[in-house]
């Protein structure tokens, strides 16, 4: 009799663990999807809601430095994005890896992000490194209307490889 109760108790324990893990995985995937969709929509404020403070700081740096240099036509061509979670691996009580597939009109790739548990919430933790402008790799030209266009060449950052900034000539 004790053996049967022991087996039943073990089965119930295993089932509860599986349900808890399934809920944990759903929470991780929900937060990862929120982050991924917000960044795909270039919505930095929304993405920061799903990110640890260090990642949010990096996103704000991108928003202030690189996003203003993106060609609006590129953004139009790169949206909307279809994102699917491929797999989620919980690596510890406070860390997980989410593999996702992202397809936009101009790109199609699979990548992963790290999710960490802060308090009761899973949040995206991405190491964001803003590449410096390569010394000597910028050029300015005066346009017929008097404005100046400066081209900055960045080192290996994909669609931001060449960014342009145009400023009106000071008339005083």
C-alpha positions in Angstrom: 0.0 0.0 0.0 2.8 2.4 0.9 4.5 1.6 -2.4 1.4 2.5 -4.4 1.0 5.8 -2.4 4.7 6.5 -3.0 4.4 6.0 -6.7 1.2 8.1 -7.0 2.9 10.9 -5.0 5.9 10.7 -7.3 3.7 10.9 -10.4 1.9 13.9 -9.0 5.1 15.6 -8.1 6.5 15.0 -11.7 3.2 16.4 -13.2 3.3 19.5 -11.0 7.0 20.1 -12.0 6.1 19.7 -15.7 3.2 22.2 -15.4 5.5 24.7 -13.5 8.2 24.4 -16.2 5.6 24.8 -18.9 4.3 28.0 -17.3 7.9 29.2 -16.8 8.6 28.6 -20.5 5.5 30.5 -21.5 6.5 33.4 -19.3 10.0 33.4 -20.9 8.7 33.2 -24.4 6.1 35.9 -23.8 8.7 38.4 -22.5 11.2 37.4 -25.3 8.5 37.9 -28.0 7.6 41.3 -26.5 11.2 42.4 -26.7 11.8 41.0 -30.2 8.7 42.5 -31.6 9.3 45.9 -30.1 12.9 46.0 -31.4 11.7 44.8 -34.9 9.2 47.7 -34.9 12.0 50.1 -33.8 10.0 50.9 -30.7 12.8 51.4 -28.2 10.6 52.5 -25.3 8.5 49.4 -25.6 11.6 47.1 -25.9 13.0 48.6 -22.7 10.0 47.3 -20.8 11.2 43.8 -21.6 14.9 44.4 -21.0 17.2 44.5 -18.0 18.5 48.0 -17.3 21.9 47.4 -18.9 20.2 46.4 -22.1 17.8 49.3 -21.9 20.7 51.7 -21.6 22.3 50.2 -24.7 19.0 50.5 -26.6 18.7 54.2 -25.6 22.3 54.8 -26.9 21.3 53.2 -30.2 18.2 55.4 -30.3 20.2 58.5 -29.8 23.2 57.8 -32.0 22.4 55.3 -34.8 18.6 55.3 -35.3 18.5 58.9 -36.4 21.0 58.0 -39.2 18.9 55.1 -40.6 17.3 55.8 -43.9 13.4 55.8 -43.4 13.1 53.8 -46.6 15.2 51.1 -45.1 12.9 50.9 -42.0 9.9 50.7 -44.3 11.5 47.9 -46.3 12.5 46.1 -43.2 9.0 45.9 -41.6 6.9 44.1 -40.7 8.7 41.3 -39.1 7.4 37.8 -38.5 9.0 36.3 -35.4 8.6 32.7 -34.3 10.1 31.1 -31.2 12.0 28.0 -32.2 13.1 26.7 -28.8 13.5 27.8 -25.2 16.1 26.2 -22.9 16.1 27.1 -19.2 19.8 26.9 -18.3 19.3 27.8 -14.6 16.8 29.2 -12.1 17.6 32.7 -13.4 18.8 32.2 -17.0 17.3 30.9 -20.3 18.2 30.9 -23.9 15.5 31.6 -26.6 16.1 30.7 -30.2 13.9 32.5 -32.6 13.4 32.8 -36.4 12.9 36.3 -37.8 11.7 37.1 -41.3 11.3 40.6 -42.8 10.8 41.6 -46.4 14.6 42.0 -46.7 16.1 39.4 -44.2 15.5 35.9 -43.0 17.6 34.5 -40.1 17.6 32.5 -36.9 19.3 33.9 -33.8 19.0 33.6 -30.0 18.7 35.9 -27.0 19.5 35.4 -23.4 16.7 35.9 -20.9 17.4 36.4 -17.2 15.1 36.4 -14.2 15.0 39.6 -12.2 12.7 39.3 -9.3 9.6 37.6 -10.6 10.1 38.6 -14.3 12.1 37.3 -17.2 13.9 40.0 -19.1 16.0 40.2 -22.2 19.7 40.6 -21.6 21.6 41.6 -24.7 25.2 42.9 -24.8 24.9 46.0 -27.0 28.1 47.5 -28.3 27.9 50.7 -30.2 30.7 50.6 -32.8 32.9 53.7 -32.9 33.3 55.7 -36.1 36.5 54.5 -37.8 39.0 57.4 -37.7 39.5 58.9 -41.2 36.4 57.2 -42.6 34.0 60.0 -42.8 33.5 62.5 -45.7 31.6 65.7 -46.2 30.2 67.2 -49.4 28.5 70.5 -50.0 25.2 70.1 -51.8 23.9 72.5 -54.5 21.3 73.9 -51.9 24.2 74.8 -49.5 23.6 71.9 -47.1 26.4 69.6 -46.1 26.1 65.9 -46.2 28.5 63.9 -44.1 28.9 60.2 -44.6 30.1 58.1 -41.6 31.4 54.6 -42.4 30.9 52.2 -39.5 32.8 48.9 -39.1 30.7 45.9 -39.9 27.3 46.8 -38.6 25.1 45.6 -41.5 22.4 48.0 -42.7 24.0 50.9 -40.8 27.3 50.5 -42.7 27.1 53.9 -44.3 25.0 56.5 -42.5 24.4 60.0 -43.8 23.6 63.2 -41.9 22.7 66.4 -43.8 22.9 69.8 -42.1 21.8 73.2 -43.5 24.6 75.7 -44.0 24.8 78.4 -41.3 23.7 81.6 -43.2 25.1 84.1 -40.7 
